[in-house]
Amino acid sequence: MTIPESLVVSAMGFSIVFCVLIFLALVILVFSKVFPALAGKGGKQPAPQAAAPAPVVEDKSETIAIVTSVICEELNADPNELTIRGIREL
């Protein structure tokens, strides 16, 4: 196959790919318009209400215990050897 023939084949391949991508984009656009309209004919159902998130209660003693255990593991130290004076997020 010569270089001009291979360029023609490549151009045809690219054009086919882009035509199919445009077709898929149009199909998705049509479906996004048709299906909500069909769902609306069946009667409106109330949207489910999301439950309110539970308030976050921080337990400082649990946080201190976790941080202490991580520090002790990294330093290979006994927890009784350490004194944690404060914890703050970096």
KOLSEZA-125487 format. One record per residue: residue in three letters; chain; x negated, y, z of N, C-alpha, C, CB in turn. Coordinates in nm, 2 decimals, m for minus. Atoms other than C-alpha are relative to their C-alpha. Glycine has a CB too. Example, Ala and Ser with C-alpha at 12.3 -4.5 7.8 and 13.67 -1.06 7.14 Angstrom:
BEGIN
   resn   chain     n_px     n_py     n_pz    ca_px    ca_py    ca_pz     c_px     c_py     c_pz    cb_px    cb_py    cb_pz
    ALA       A    m0.09    m0.12     0.00    m1.23    m0.45     0.78    m0.09     0.12     0.00     0.10     0.00     0.12
    SER       A     0.09    m0.11     0.00    m1.37    m0.11     0.71     0.08     0.11     0.08    m0.04     0.05    m0.14
This chain:
BEGIN
   resn   chain     n_px     n_py     n_pz    ca_px    ca_py    ca_pz     c_px     c_py     c_pz    cb_px    cb_py    cb_pz
    MET       A    m0.09    m0.12     0.00     0.00     0.00     0.00    m0.09     0.12     0.00     0.10     0.00     0.12
    THR       A     0.08    m0.12     0.01    m0.14     0.34    m0.10     0.04     0.10     0.11     0.01     0.06    m0.14
    ILE       A    m0.03    m0.10    m0.10    m0.15     0.64     0.12     0.13     0.08    m0.02    m0.11     0.10     0.01
    PRO       A    m0.13    m0.06     0.02     0.14     0.82    m0.05     0.12    m0.09     0.03     0.01     0.05    m0.15
    GLU       A    m0.11     0.09    m0.03     0.36     0.51    m0.02     0.02    m0.02     0.15    m0.03    m0.14    m0.07
    SER       A    m0.01     0.02    m0.15     0.28     0.47     0.35     0.06     0.13     0.06    m0.14    m0.03     0.06
    LEU       A    m0.06    m0.12    m0.05     0.37     0.84     0.40     0.15     0.00    m0.02    m0.07     0.12    m0.06
    VAL       A    m0.14     0.01     0.03     0.70     0.79     0.23     0.07    m0.10     0.10     0.03    m0.04    m0.15
    VAL       A    m0.06     0.10    m0.10     0.77     0.48     0.45     0.01     0.06     0.14    m0.08    m0.13     0.00
    SER       A     0.00    m0.06    m0.13     0.68     0.67     0.76     0.10     0.11     0.01    m0.14     0.06     0.03
    ALA       A    m0.10    m0.11     0.00     0.90     0.97     0.67     0.14    m0.06     0.00    m0.02     0.09    m0.13
    MET       A    m0.13     0.07     0.00     1.19     0.73     0.60     0.03    m0.05     0.14     0.01    m0.11    m0.10
    GLY       A    m0.02     0.06    m0.14     1.14     0.56     0.94     0.03     0.11     0.10    m0.13    m0.07     0.04
    PHE       A    m0.03    m0.11    m0.09     1.13     0.90     1.12     0.14     0.05    m0.02    m0.10     0.11    m0.01
    SER       A    m0.13    m0.06     0.03     1.44     1.02     0.94     0.11    m0.10     0.05     0.02     0.02    m0.15
    ILE       A    m0.10     0.09    m0.05     1.63     0.70     1.03     0.01     0.01     0.15    m0.04    m0.15    m0.04
    VAL       A     0.00    m0.01    m0.14     1.53     0.73     1.39     0.08     0.12     0.05    m0.14     0.00     0.06
    PHE       A    m0.06    m0.12    m0.04     1.64     1.09     1.41     0.15     0.00    m0.03    m0.07     0.12    m0.06
    CYS       A    m0.14     0.01     0.04     1.97     1.02     1.23     0.08    m0.08     0.11     0.02    m0.06    m0.14
    VAL       A    m0.06     0.09    m0.10     2.05     0.74     1.48     0.01     0.08     0.14    m0.08    m0.13     0.02
    LEU       A     0.00    m0.08    m0.13     1.96     0.97     1.78     0.11     0.11    m0.01    m0.13     0.07     0.02
    ILE       A    m0.10    m0.10     0.02     2.19     1.24     1.64     0.14    m0.06     0.01    m0.01     0.08    m0.13
    PHE       A    m0.13     0.07     0.00     2.47     0.99     1.59     0.03    m0.04     0.15    m0.01    m0.13    m0.08
    LEU       A    m0.03     0.03    m0.14     2.43     0.87     1.95     0.03     0.12     0.09    m0.13    m0.07     0.06
    ALA       A    m0.04    m0.12    m0.07     2.44     1.22     2.08     0.14     0.04    m0.02    m0.10     0.12    m0.03
    LEU       A    m0.14    m0.03     0.03     2.76     1.28     1.90     0.10    m0.10     0.06     0.02     0.00    m0.16
    VAL       A    m0.08     0.10    m0.07     2.91     0.96     2.03     0.02     0.03     0.14    m0.05    m0.14    m0.02
    ILE       A    m0.01    m0.03    m0.14     2.83     1.05     2.38     0.08     0.13     0.02    m0.14     0.02     0.06
    LEU       A    m0.08    m0.12    m0.01     2.98     1.40     2.33     0.14    m0.03    m0.02    m0.05     0.10    m0.10
    VAL       A    m0.14     0.04     0.03     3.30     1.25     2.19     0.05    m0.08     0.12     0.02    m0.08    m0.13
    PHE       A    m0.04     0.08    m0.12     3.32     1.00     2.48     0.02     0.09     0.12    m0.09    m0.11     0.03
    SER       A    m0.01    m0.09    m0.12     3.27     1.27     2.74     0.13     0.09    m0.01    m0.12     0.09     0.01
    LYS       A    m0.12    m0.08     0.02     3.57     1.46     2.59     0.12    m0.09     0.01     0.00     0.08    m0.13
    VAL       A    m0.12     0.09     0.01     3.80     1.16     2.53     0.04    m0.07     0.13    m0.02    m0.11    m0.11
    PHE       A    m0.03     0.08    m0.12     3.77     0.95     2.85     0.06     0.08     0.11    m0.12    m0.07     0.04
    PRO       A    m0.07    m0.08    m0.11     3.85     1.23     3.10     0.15     0.03    m0.04    m0.07     0.13     0.03
    ALA       A    m0.14    m0.02     0.04     4.16     1.31     2.89     0.09    m0.12     0.02     0.00     0.05    m0.15
    LEU       A    m0.07     0.12    m0.02     4.27     0.95     2.90     0.02    m0.03     0.14    m0.07    m0.12    m0.07
    ALA       A    m0.01     0.03    m0.14     4.21     0.92     3.27     0.10     0.10     0.06    m0.14     0.02     0.07
    GLY       A    m0.09    m0.10    m0.05     4.42     1.24     3.33     0.15    m0.04    m0.03    m0.03     0.13    m0.06
    LYS       A    m0.14     0.04     0.04     4.73     1.08     3.16     0.06    m0.10     0.10     0.01    m0.06    m0.13
    GLY       A    m0.04     0.10    m0.09     4.75     0.80     3.42     0.05     0.05     0.13    m0.11    m0.10     0.03
    GLY       A    m0.05    m0.05    m0.13     4.85     1.03     3.70    m0.12     0.05     0.08     0.08    m0.09     0.08
    LYS       A     0.12    m0.05    m0.07     4.62     1.23     3.92     0.00    m0.06     0.14     0.01     0.16     0.02
    GLN       A     0.03     0.06    m0.13     4.48     1.06     4.22    m0.08     0.10     0.08    m0.06    m0.14     0.00
    PRO       A     0.09    m0.09    m0.07     4.34     1.27     4.50    m0.14    m0.05     0.02     0.06     0.03     0.15
    ALA       A     0.14     0.03    m0.01     3.97     1.28     4.52    m0.03    m0.05     0.14    m0.09     0.12    m0.04
    PRO       A     0.03     0.05    m0.14     3.83     1.08     4.81    m0.09     0.11     0.07    m0.08    m0.13     0.00
    GLN       A     0.07    m0.10    m0.08     3.71     1.31     5.09    m0.13    m0.07     0.06     0.09     0.05     0.11
    ALA       A     0.12     0.05    m0.05     3.35     1.26     5.19     0.00     0.02     0.15    m0.12     0.08    m0.06
    ALA       A     0.00    m0.01    m0.15     3.30     1.20     5.56    m0.11     0.10     0.04    m0.03    m0.14     0.06
    ALA       A     0.09    m0.10    m0.05     3.13     1.48     5.75    m0.12    m0.07     0.06     0.06     0.09     0.10
    PRO       A     0.12     0.06    m0.05     2.77     1.39     5.83    m0.01     0.02     0.15    m0.13     0.05    m0.06
    ALA       A     0.02    m0.01    m0.14     2.70     1.31     6.19    m0.11     0.10     0.04    m0.02    m0.14     0.06
    PRO       A     0.11    m0.10    m0.03     2.50     1.58     6.37    m0.12    m0.08     0.04     0.05     0.09     0.12
    VAL       A     0.13     0.07    m0.03     2.14     1.49     6.41    m0.04     0.04     0.13    m0.11     0.04    m0.11
    VAL       A     0.05    m0.03    m0.13     2.03     1.46     6.76    m0.14    m0.06     0.01     0.09    m0.07     0.11
    GLU       A     0.14     0.05    m0.01     1.66     1.44     6.81    m0.03    m0.04     0.14    m0.10     0.12    m0.04
    ASP       A     0.05     0.05    m0.13     1.52     1.23     7.08    m0.15     0.01     0.01     0.04    m0.16     0.02
    LYS       A     0.15    m0.03    m0.01     1.18     1.37     7.17    m0.08    m0.11     0.06    m0.02     0.13     0.08
    SER       A     0.08     0.11    m0.06     1.08     1.08     7.38    m0.03    m0.11    m0.10     0.07    m0.06     0.12
    GLU       A     0.02     0.10     0.10     1.12     0.84     7.09    m0.11     0.05    m0.10     0.13    m0.03    m0.08
    THR       A     0.10    m0.05     0.09     0.92     1.07     6.86    m0.14     0.00     0.06     0.04     0.15    m0.04
    ILE       A     0.13     0.00    m0.07     0.64     1.11     7.12    m0.05    m0.14     0.00     0.02     0.06     0.14
    ALA       A     0.04     0.14    m0.01     0.63     0.73     7.16    m0.05    m0.05    m0.14     0.11    m0.09     0.05
    ILE       A     0.04     0.04     0.14     0.60     0.68     6.78    m0.13     0.06    m0.03     0.10     0.03    m0.10
    VAL       A     0.12    m0.07     0.03     0.33     0.94     6.74    m0.11    m0.05     0.09     0.02     0.15     0.02
    THR       A     0.10     0.05    m0.09     0.14     0.81     7.04    m0.05    m0.14    m0.05     0.05    m0.01     0.14
    SER       A     0.04     0.14     0.05     0.14     0.45     6.90    m0.08     0.01    m0.12     0.13    m0.08    m0.02
    VAL       A     0.08    m0.02     0.13     0.02     0.57     6.56    m0.14     0.05     0.03     0.07     0.09    m0.09
    ILE       A     0.13    m0.05    m0.04    m0.26     0.77     6.72    m0.09    m0.11     0.06     0.01     0.12     0.09
    CYS       A     0.07     0.11    m0.07    m0.36     0.48     6.94    m0.05    m0.10    m0.10     0.08    m0.06     0.11
    GLU       A     0.03     0.10     0.10    m0.36     0.24     6.65    m0.12     0.05    m0.09     0.11    m0.03    m0.09
    GLU       A     0.10    m0.06     0.08    m0.58     0.48     6.44    m0.14     0.01     0.08     0.04     0.13    m0.05
    LEU       A     0.12    m0.02    m0.08    m0.83     0.55     6.72    m0.04    m0.13     0.08     0.03     0.11     0.10
    ASN       A     0.03     0.12    m0.08    m0.82     0.20     6.87    m0.02     0.03     0.15    m0.13    m0.07    m0.05
    ALA       A     0.00    m0.05    m0.14    m0.75     0.36     7.21     0.12    m0.06     0.07    m0.01     0.15     0.00
    ASP       A    m0.11     0.04    m0.10    m0.54     0.27     7.51     0.09     0.12     0.01    m0.06    m0.05     0.13
    PRO       A    m0.09    m0.11    m0.01    m0.22     0.48     7.53    m0.02     0.08     0.13     0.14    m0.05    m0.01
    ASN       A     0.02    m0.07    m0.12    m0.31     0.56     7.89    m0.11     0.10     0.00    m0.02    m0.10     0.11
    GLU       A     0.11    m0.09     0.02    m0.62     0.74     7.77     0.03     0.13    m0.06    m0.11    m0.07    m0.08
    LEU       A    m0.04    m0.12     0.08    m0.43     0.99     7.56     0.09     0.09     0.08     0.06    m0.04    m0.13
    THR       A    m0.09    m0.09    m0.06    m0.25     1.30     7.67     0.05     0.09    m0.12    m0.06     0.10     0.11
    ILE       A    m0.06    m0.08     0.11    m0.01     1.45     7.41     0.06     0.12     0.06     0.10    m0.09    m0.09
    ARG       A    m0.04    m0.12    m0.06     0.05     1.81     7.48     0.12     0.06    m0.08    m0.11     0.10     0.01
    GLY       A    m0.11    m0.05     0.08     0.28     1.89     7.19    m0.01    m0.06    m0.14    m0.02     0.16    m0.02
    ILE       A    m0.01     0.06     0.13     0.40     1.78     6.85     0.07     0.11    m0.08     0.08    m0.13    m0.01
    ARG       A    m0.06    m0.09     0.09     0.47     2.01     6.56    m0.02    m0.05    m0.14    m0.06     0.15     0.02
    GLU       A     0.01     0.04     0.14     0.54     1.95     6.19    m0.09     0.09    m0.08     0.14     0.00    m0.06
    LEU       A     0.10    m0.07     0.08     0.27     2.05     5.95     0.06     0.03    m0.14    m0.13    m0.07    m0.01
